[in-house]
């Protein structure tokens, strides 16, 4: 059974387009390189969280000319009725925003530390043990060769399976 791949990036883009006008975040600048956009997506999401966590203090407006005042009054009454729930939600949203920001900062620091350690280990290892580095490279090439051979064998197996299925079908058709 095959599953459809979910277009995650498209969904995130649509959500941003939908939410940004409601909470007042300016759309990202056009003409920025994709790698810069990819690096700043987390920052954009955190900015979206920071700007949109307060769902209680959203301005109440109405675009209806005839019923506009009545709609605003009803919305204010509903807001007063929902105040305890909305305040708890605002507190929860704020706490989540802080946690996400903290985790994002820690993740960034860990990634920087990992990259630094990787570079340090790689430089020390390659300069002190050139024969081991050469052996690793040889083994990596051998692994790549084996992987391509495995793919070729799988392709041949699929062909053989298809041929066997055809033969089996033909034999079953010939039997009385």
C-alpha positions as CSV (number, residue, x, y, z in Angstrom):
1,X,0.0,0.0,0.0
2,X,1.4,3.4,-1.0
3,X,0.6,6.6,0.9
4,X,0.4,10.0,-0.7
5,X,3.2,12.4,0.4
6,X,1.7,15.3,2.3
7,X,2.8,18.7,0.8
8,X,4.0,20.1,4.1
9,X,5.7,23.2,2.7
10,X,2.5,24.1,0.8
11,X,0.4,23.7,3.8
12,X,2.7,25.8,5.9
13,X,2.8,28.5,3.2
14,X,-1.0,28.6,3.0
15,X,-1.4,28.8,6.8
16,X,1.1,31.7,6.9
17,X,-0.8,33.5,4.1
18,X,-4.1,32.9,6.0
19,X,-2.8,33.9,9.4
20,X,-0.5,36.8,8.6
21,X,-3.1,39.3,7.6
22,X,-5.2,38.5,10.8
23,X,-2.4,39.1,13.2
24,X,-0.5,41.8,11.4
25,X,2.8,40.2,10.3
26,X,4.2,41.6,7.1
27,X,4.7,39.0,4.3
28,X,8.3,37.9,3.7
29,X,10.3,39.9,1.3
30,X,10.5,38.6,-2.3
31,X,13.8,38.0,-4.0
32,X,15.5,36.3,-1.0
33,X,17.4,33.1,-1.8
34,X,15.7,29.8,-0.9
35,X,18.5,28.9,1.6
36,X,18.0,32.1,3.5
37,X,14.2,31.6,3.5
38,X,14.7,28.0,4.7
39,X,17.0,29.2,7.5
40,X,14.5,31.9,8.6
41,X,11.4,29.8,8.5
42,X,11.7,28.9,12.1
43,X,12.2,32.5,13.0
44,X,9.1,33.5,10.9
45,X,7.1,30.8,12.8
46,X,8.3,32.1,16.1
47,X,7.5,35.7,15.1
48,X,4.0,34.4,14.0
49,X,3.6,32.8,17.4
50,X,4.8,36.0,19.3
51,X,2.5,38.2,17.3
52,X,-0.6,36.0,17.5
53,X,-0.6,34.6,21.0
54,X,-2.9,37.2,22.4
55,X,-6.3,36.2,21.0
56,X,-8.3,38.2,23.5
57,X,-7.2,41.7,22.5
58,X,-8.1,41.5,18.8
59,X,-9.9,44.6,17.6
60,X,-13.7,44.1,17.1
61,X,-14.8,45.4,13.8
62,X,-17.7,44.9,11.4
63,X,-17.8,45.4,7.7
64,X,-21.6,45.4,7.5
65,X,-23.1,48.8,7.1
66,X,-26.6,48.2,8.4
67,X,-26.0,45.8,11.2
68,X,-22.4,46.9,12.0
69,X,-23.1,48.4,15.4
70,X,-25.3,45.4,16.5
71,X,-22.6,43.0,15.4
72,X,-20.0,44.8,17.4
73,X,-22.2,44.8,20.5
74,X,-22.8,41.1,20.1
75,X,-19.1,40.4,19.6
76,X,-18.3,42.4,22.8
77,X,-20.8,40.5,24.8
78,X,-19.5,37.2,23.5
79,X,-15.9,38.3,24.3
80,X,-17.0,39.2,27.9
81,X,-18.7,35.8,28.3
82,X,-15.6,34.0,26.9
83,X,-13.1,36.1,28.9
84,X,-12.0,33.4,31.4
85,X,-11.5,30.9,28.6
86,X,-9.7,33.4,26.3
87,X,-7.4,34.6,29.1
88,X,-6.4,31.0,29.9
89,X,-5.8,30.5,26.2
90,X,-3.7,33.6,26.0
91,X,-1.6,32.5,29.0
92,X,-1.2,29.0,27.4
93,X,-0.2,30.5,24.0
94,X,2.3,32.8,25.6
95,X,3.9,30.0,27.6
96,X,4.1,27.9,24.4
97,X,5.7,30.8,22.5
98,X,8.3,31.1,25.2
99,X,9.0,27.4,25.2
100,X,9.2,27.2,21.4
101,X,11.6,30.2,21.4
102,X,13.8,28.7,24.1
103,X,13.9,25.3,22.3
104,X,14.7,26.9,19.0
105,X,17.5,28.8,20.6
106,X,18.9,25.7,22.3
107,X,18.6,23.7,19.0
108,X,20.5,26.4,17.2
109,X,23.2,26.3,19.8
110,X,23.4,22.5,19.7
111,X,23.7,22.6,15.9
112,X,26.5,25.1,16.0
113,X,28.3,23.1,18.7
114,X,27.8,19.9,16.7
115,X,29.2,21.5,13.6
116,X,32.2,22.9,15.5
117,X,32.9,19.5,17.1
118,X,32.5,17.7,13.7
119,X,35.0,20.1,12.1
120,X,37.4,19.7,15.0
121,X,37.2,15.9,15.0
122,X,37.5,15.8,11.2
123,X,40.6,18.0,11.1
124,X,42.3,16.2,14.0
125,X,41.4,12.7,12.7
126,X,42.3,13.4,9.1
127,X,45.7,15.0,9.9
128,X,46.7,12.3,12.5
129,X,45.4,9.2,10.7
130,X,45.6,9.6,6.9
131,X,45.7,5.8,6.4
132,X,42.4,5.4,8.3
133,X,40.9,8.3,6.3
134,X,41.9,6.6,3.0
135,X,40.5,3.3,4.2
136,X,37.2,5.0,5.1
137,X,37.0,6.6,1.7
138,X,37.7,3.2,0.1
139,X,35.0,1.6,2.1
140,X,32.5,4.4,1.3
141,X,33.2,3.8,-2.4
142,X,32.7,0.1,-1.9
143,X,29.4,0.6,-0.1
144,X,28.2,2.9,-2.9
145,X,29.1,0.2,-5.4
146,X,27.3,-2.5,-3.5
147,X,24.3,-0.3,-3.2
148,X,24.1,0.2,-6.9
149,X,24.6,-3.5,-7.5
150,X,21.8,-4.2,-5.0
151,X,19.5,-1.8,-6.9
152,X,20.4,-3.6,-10.2
153,X,19.6,-7.0,-8.6
154,X,16.3,-5.7,-7.3
155,X,15.4,-4.5,-10.8
156,X,16.3,-7.9,-12.3
157,X,14.2,-9.6,-9.6
158,X,11.3,-7.5,-10.4
159,X,11.6,-8.4,-14.1
160,X,11.9,-12.1,-13.2
161,X,8.8,-11.8,-11.0
162,X,6.9,-10.2,-13.8
163,X,7.9,-12.9,-16.2
164,X,7.1,-15.7,-13.7
165,X,3.6,-14.1,-13.2
166,X,3.0,-14.1,-16.9
167,X,4.1,-17.7,-17.3
168,X,1.9,-18.7,-14.3
169,X,-1.0,-16.9,-15.8
170,X,-0.5,-18.6,-19.2
171,X,-0.2,-22.0,-17.6
172,X,-3.4,-21.5,-15.6
173,X,-5.2,-20.4,-18.8
174,X,-4.1,-23.6,-20.6
175,X,-5.3,-26.0,-17.9
176,X,-8.8,-27.5,-18.5
